[in-house]
Amino acid sequence: MTATELQLEVDGQTLSATLEDNASARAFADLLAEGPLTVEMDDYASMEKVGQLPQSLPRSDAQISVGPGDVILYQGDQITVYYGTNSWSFTKLAHVEGATADQMRAFLGEGAADVTFSLV
C-alpha cells in the first residue's frame, strides 16, 4: 500500500494525516472510498476525542504508545483522535505529522465535535 492521505475536517478546518500500512487502515480507506464519513466525537479522559464507527473494522491490536495527531481504532468499532498521550492495546490507523497537543486541541475544540474523515 502506498502512502494514502486522510483528511480530517472540523468546522471548516482541515488537517491531513497519512494512513498506516495495515489491514485496519486499508479497511478504513475502503469505507471512506464510498464517500466522506462524519463521526460525532466526544472528549474522553482529557486526552482524546472518541466516536462510534458505522461498522466494525478488522483489528490489529498491539500494545502501543500514542500521542497528539494519532488516529486510532479502538475495539474495532470506535475511532479516536488523540490530542494527549496514552499507552494501550489498539490499532493505529493514521497520524497527523508534526501535530502538537495544543494544535490538536485547538483543531478538535471543546466538547462534542463532528469530525469528517475523507480520502485525499
WOFENJO-V712111 format. One line per field, one symbol per residue. ss: DSSP state (H for helix, E for strand, C for the rest). phi: phi as a letter, one per 30 degrees, with the letter a starting at -180 (. if undefined). psi: psi as a letter, one per 40 degrees, with the letter a starting at -180 (. if undefined). A space follows every 50 residues. Layout:
ss: ???
phi: ???
psi: ???
This chain:
ss: CCCCEEEEEECCEEEEEEECCCHHHHHHHHHHHCCCEEEEEEEECCCEEE EECCCCCCCCCEEEEECCCEEEEECCCEEEEECCCEEEEEEEEEECCCCC HHHHHHHHCCCCEEEEEEEC
phi: .decccccbbhicbbcbcddcbddddddddddddkebcbdbbdbhhbacb adddadcdcbdadbcbbejdcbcbhibbcbbdccbabacbcdcabddidc edddddddicidbccccadc
psi: hihhhhhhhhfeiiiiihiigidddddddddddeiihhhhiiihffeihi ihieiiiiifhihihiahehhihhfdeihihheaiihihahhdihhhehi ddddddddiiaihhhhhii.
